[in-house]
Structures are given as structure tokens and as C-alpha cells.
Amino acid sequence: MSEAPRIRVDAARNRELLLGAARDVFVEQGVDAPLDEVARRAGVGIATLYRRFPDRVALMRGVALDVLGRVTAEARAVLAEEPDGVRALGRYLHRSLDLRIAALMPVFDGRLDLHHDGELRAARDALAPLFGAIVDRARAAGLRTDVGTGDIGLMVIRLAQPLPGRFSAEFDATAAHKQLDLMLAGMFAPGDPSTDRLSIDDVRHGGVAPA
């Protein structure tokens, strides 16, 4: 391999390592966590981080776009590969939990311009109808009538938060996936048809008129 292609491969690998490390550090320590810790976990120097992402907001934006893109790709794969609605919803939510989108996007809101940044908004809006289609498939397979897309999103946000105290990352992840399975089982049990279900728009606006 010539020098130029090797440099490009190394640069792409470093970027991927930085995005993965930043995703985990921001979930565990918050978005104001030291960027030195992100570089350390990625196995690169802080100068490499700043070459790829000149400031904290650029890094946060990169993480948001990367996670949204990965989750959107998973949603498309689920719709193409999982005709069974129960399996489709379960696969999508477990993968979303691994990618930590439900822990990241709520804390990015307010720090990133999710409403007016065209690329970010397009990435978010590309995911919404795919998630809706997965939920529709699950509904056809027996999803409770009182469960909406917003209800599912909020439940996964709660599961995605790291456990307090000195739990290991491995225990935290295992427990979250087990609890997600319990949640999924409950979502296909008999529901209360008189209860309103929450939509994604209800969750985004949180009772506040949209901007």
C-alpha cells in the first residue's frame, strides 16, 4: 500500500476510534468530560483529536451524526430482514441500546442545534419514519394498543442511563439488555385501550410548543 492510501486508512480508523470513545465517555461522564479522556480511550494523542475535531461541539456533532447514521442503517436492515414484528422491534431496540443513542441525544439537545442544523435534522428525520415502520410491524404482531413510539423511546432512554455507583460497564450493559427483554415482554401483554399512547412528537416537545 502506498503512503497516501495508508495515511487515509489510518485517519479514518482514528476518527472511528475517537467517535466510539467520545460516545462512551459522554454517556458515562457527561458532555463536559475531559477530552483528554476521550483521546486516551481512543488510544491516540490529544493533538490527533483536535486535528479531527477542532472543539468539543464539533466532536459532539460528529458523535451525533455517527450514531444517528448507524441506528438508521440498523433500522433499514431490520425492516429488510425481520418480517416478524416482535423480532424486528427487539433487534432494533437492542442494537440502539448498544449504540447508546437514547443516552446521547437527550443530552446533546440544547448543546447542539438539532432543530436548525440541516445535516443533523435530516439525519434525525430520516430515522423517525423507519422507527415508526418497525413499531407498526410490531403492532401488527400484537404490540399493546396503549404503547406508542414515544412510550418506547422514553423507556429506552431510562434504560440507557448508566447505573449509579460502582457497577462495572459489563454488568451495566448486561443488566440493561435483560431489562429491555422484560420491557419487550410487557409491551406484548394485554394493555389498557383507554390509555393514550405517546408519539415521538409528544416526547420531542415535552408539552412545550415546538420552535
C-alpha positions as CSV (number, residue, x, y, z in Angstrom):
1,M,0.0,0.0,0.0
2,S,1.4,3.4,-0.9
3,E,1.9,6.1,1.6
4,A,-1.1,8.3,0.8
5,P,-3.7,5.5,1.0
6,R,-2.2,4.2,4.2
7,I,-2.5,7.7,5.8
8,R,-6.1,7.9,4.7
9,V,-6.8,4.5,6.2
10,D,-5.1,5.5,9.5
11,A,-7.0,8.8,9.6
12,A,-10.4,7.0,9.1
13,R,-9.5,4.5,11.8
14,N,-8.5,7.2,14.2
15,R,-11.8,9.1,13.5
16,E,-13.8,5.9,14.2
17,L,-11.9,5.2,17.4
18,L,-12.4,8.8,18.6
19,L,-16.1,8.8,17.8
20,G,-16.6,5.5,19.7
21,A,-14.6,6.6,22.7
22,A,-16.4,10.0,22.8
23,R,-19.8,8.3,22.7
24,D,-18.9,6.2,25.7
25,V,-17.2,9.0,27.7
26,F,-20.1,11.4,27.1
27,V,-22.6,8.8,28.3
28,E,-20.6,7.9,31.4
29,Q,-19.3,11.3,32.4
30,G,-21.4,13.8,30.6
31,V,-20.7,16.0,27.6
32,D,-18.3,18.2,29.6
33,A,-16.0,15.3,30.3
34,P,-12.3,15.9,29.7
35,L,-11.3,15.5,26.0
36,D,-8.0,14.1,27.2
37,E,-10.0,11.1,28.4
38,V,-11.6,10.6,25.0
39,A,-8.2,10.6,23.4
40,R,-6.8,8.2,26.0
41,R,-9.6,5.7,25.4
42,A,-9.3,6.0,21.7
43,G,-5.5,5.3,22.0
44,V,-4.5,8.5,20.2
45,G,-2.9,11.7,21.3
46,I,-4.9,14.8,22.1
47,A,-3.4,16.6,19.1
48,T,-4.9,13.9,16.8
49,L,-8.3,14.5,18.4
50,Y,-8.1,18.2,17.7
51,R,-7.0,17.6,14.1
52,R,-10.2,15.7,13.5
53,F,-12.5,17.7,15.8
54,P,-11.3,21.3,16.5
55,D,-13.5,21.8,19.5
56,R,-16.0,20.0,21.8
57,V,-19.1,21.0,19.8
58,A,-17.5,19.6,16.6
59,L,-16.8,16.3,18.4
60,M,-20.4,16.1,19.8
61,R,-21.8,16.8,16.4
62,G,-19.6,14.1,14.9
63,V,-20.8,11.6,17.5
64,A,-24.5,12.6,16.9
65,L,-24.2,12.1,13.2
66,D,-22.3,8.8,13.5
67,V,-24.8,7.3,16.0
68,L,-27.8,8.5,14.0
69,G,-26.3,7.0,10.8
70,R,-25.6,3.7,12.5
71,V,-29.0,3.4,14.0
72,T,-30.7,4.4,10.8
73,A,-28.7,1.7,8.9
74,E,-29.8,-0.8,11.6
75,A,-33.5,0.2,11.2
76,R,-33.3,-0.3,7.4
77,A,-31.7,-3.7,7.9
78,V,-34.3,-4.7,10.4
79,L,-37.2,-3.8,8.0
80,A,-35.5,-5.7,5.2
81,E,-34.6,-8.8,7.2
82,E,-37.1,-9.3,10.0
83,P,-40.7,-9.8,8.8
84,D,-41.7,-10.9,12.4
85,G,-42.8,-7.7,14.2
86,V,-41.7,-9.0,17.7
87,R,-38.2,-9.9,16.5
88,A,-37.9,-6.7,14.5
89,L,-38.7,-4.4,17.4
90,G,-36.4,-6.4,19.8
91,R,-33.5,-6.4,17.4
92,Y,-33.8,-2.7,16.7
93,L,-34.0,-1.7,20.4
94,H,-31.2,-4.0,21.5
95,R,-28.9,-2.5,18.8
96,S,-30.0,1.0,19.7
97,L,-29.1,0.3,23.3
98,D,-25.6,-0.9,22.2
99,L,-25.1,2.3,20.2
100,R,-26.3,4.4,23.2
101,I,-28.4,6.7,21.1
102,A,-31.0,7.0,23.8
103,A,-28.5,8.2,26.3
104,L,-26.7,10.6,24.0
105,M,-29.4,12.5,22.1
106,P,-31.2,13.9,25.1
107,V,-28.0,15.5,26.5
108,F,-26.9,16.8,23.1
109,D,-30.2,18.6,22.7
110,G,-29.5,22.1,23.9
111,R,-25.8,21.8,23.2
112,L,-26.2,21.1,19.5
113,D,-28.6,22.9,17.2
114,L,-30.7,19.8,16.4
115,H,-33.5,22.0,15.1
116,H,-31.6,24.3,12.7
117,D,-28.5,22.3,11.7
118,G,-29.6,20.9,8.4
119,E,-27.4,17.8,8.4
120,L,-28.3,16.9,11.9
121,R,-32.0,17.5,11.4
122,A,-32.0,15.4,8.2
123,A,-30.3,12.5,10.0
124,R,-32.8,12.6,12.8
125,D,-35.8,12.9,10.4
126,A,-34.5,10.0,8.3
127,L,-34.7,7.7,11.3
128,A,-38.2,8.7,12.6
129,P,-40.3,7.0,9.8
130,L,-38.1,3.9,9.9
131,F,-38.7,3.6,13.6
132,G,-42.4,4.2,13.1
133,A,-42.5,1.4,10.5
134,I,-40.8,-1.0,12.9
135,V,-43.4,-0.1,15.6
136,D,-46.2,-0.6,13.1
137,R,-44.8,-4.1,12.3
138,A,-44.7,-4.8,16.0
139,R,-48.3,-3.5,16.4
140,A,-49.5,-6.0,13.7
141,A,-47.8,-8.7,15.8
142,G,-49.6,-7.8,19.0
143,L,-47.9,-4.7,20.5
144,R,-50.1,-3.3,23.2
145,T,-52.6,-0.7,21.9
146,D,-51.5,1.8,24.6
147,V,-47.9,1.8,23.6
148,G,-46.7,4.5,21.2
149,T,-43.4,5.3,19.6
150,G,-42.8,8.0,22.3
151,D,-43.5,5.5,25.1
152,I,-40.9,3.1,23.7
153,G,-38.4,5.9,23.2
154,L,-38.8,7.1,26.8
155,M,-38.5,3.6,28.2
156,V,-35.2,3.1,26.3
157,I,-33.9,6.5,27.4
158,R,-34.4,5.3,31.0
159,L,-32.7,2.0,30.4
160,A,-29.8,3.6,28.6
161,Q,-28.6,5.7,31.6
162,P,-25.6,4.2,33.3
163,L,-26.3,2.6,36.7
164,P,-25.2,4.8,39.6
165,G,-22.3,3.8,41.9
166,R,-19.5,1.4,41.2
167,F,-21.1,-1.1,38.8
168,S,-18.9,-2.3,36.0
169,A,-19.6,-1.4,32.4
170,E,-20.1,-5.1,31.6
171,F,-22.6,-5.6,34.4
172,D,-24.4,-2.4,33.4
173,A,-24.7,-3.5,29.8
174,T,-25.9,-7.0,30.6
175,A,-28.5,-5.7,33.1
176,A,-29.8,-3.2,30.6
177,H,-30.3,-5.8,27.9
178,K,-32.0,-8.1,30.3
179,Q,-34.3,-5.3,31.5
180,L,-35.0,-4.5,27.8
181,D,-36.2,-8.1,27.3
182,L,-38.5,-7.8,30.3
183,M,-39.8,-4.5,28.9
184,L,-40.4,-6.0,25.5
185,A,-42.3,-8.9,27.0
186,G,-44.6,-6.4,28.8
187,M,-45.2,-4.5,25.7
188,F,-46.9,-7.5,24.1
189,A,-49.1,-8.3,27.1
190,P,-52.7,-7.1,27.2
191,G,-52.9,-3.4,27.6
192,D,-55.4,-0.7,28.6
193,P,-57.1,0.6,25.5
194,S,-58.3,3.7,27.4
195,T,-54.7,5.0,28.0
196,D,-53.3,7.4,25.5
197,R,-50.1,6.4,23.8
198,L,-47.2,8.9,23.4
199,S,-45.8,9.7,20.0
200,I,-42.3,10.8,19.2
201,D,-43.5,14.4,18.6
202,D,-45.1,14.3,22.1
203,V,-41.7,13.4,23.6
204,R,-39.7,15.9,21.5
205,H,-41.9,18.8,22.5
206,G,-42.4,17.6,26.1
207,G,-45.6,19.5,26.5
208,V,-43.9,22.6,25.1
209,A,-45.0,24.1,21.7
210,P,-42.4,23.3,19.0
211,A,-40.0,26.0,18.0
